[in-house]
Amino acid sequence: MRFHETPLSGVWVIELDLLGDERGWFARTFDEQEFRSRGMDPSVVQCNASFNAERDTLRGMHYQAEPHGEPKLIRCVRGSIYDVAVDLRPQSPTLRSWHGVELSSDNHLALYIPAGLAHGFQTLEENCEVLYQMGASYVPEAARGVRWNDPAFAIAWPQPRGERIIVERDASYPDFPT
């Protein structure tokens, strides 16, 4: 694996080293020591998957309130998504900053997001499947969100081909305090 730092402290893009032969390829997708050596939380206590049938489906921007923050490792194993992290850590020098990266079954990239950041994505094609390795269990009463198009973040989402598909809950989060 190759680890690439992003402008957001603690957020990493992880590139697989594919070992190929006539059968296909093999790659290590997780290594506790490699994660720990970079200050990443290597805990995996829950794994989640989402399937998104339609292009331009937008999920997010979700996080859990402390003390239930969720570090997560996101990988798109079918299709492609534009994956975004927004820094919500009050003492962070990059508070309200965001970073986005395309994750796909073709590029084999993953995005590691530490606790304290919101996460969301937009599908770039039909039939996308996304896997999440979570460093904390889901606590429904700690679930929170910020709006995907809040001007406090000014996220540059990919232009949709038609209408974005987004549930009312995600579309109606209030403005983030500035």
Summary of the structure (lengths in Angstrom):
residues: 178
radius of gyration: 15.9
end to end distance: 37.5
largest distance: 54.7
contacts: 528
relative contact order: 0.25
helix: 7%
strand: 42%
